[in-house]
Amino acid sequence: MARWDTALHWTIRGLALACLLLFLYAVLAVNFPAFIGALEAGIVAYILLRVDVERHPPDVEEDMRVDDEEEPPTEADAQAMYPLTAAGIPLSIETRSRRARKRG
């Protein structure tokens, strides 16, 4: 088991290195087959990395949240207007009463 894990780790490292070297060669020499090889090596390395993470999930003992319940929205949250900017120009939304809309 440990031998398989070691082989998997070294395979992932080798494929990642091959991906890097093939990509650099493809960019410097403008070689399309090397670019395809870099993509393939990167994809296989990623798949093997996901297999390794599934076999050895991270140890999470407890929930990181402070409490399990969400705070109920308050009246201030409902009335809060958050500033919105577009290209440095502040945008705001004004709410008018129906009477003001009829007059204007």
Summary of the structure (lengths in Angstrom):
residues: 104
radius of gyration: 27.7
end to end distance: 78.1
largest distance: 81.5
contacts: 184
relative contact order: 0.08
helix: 61%
strand: 6%
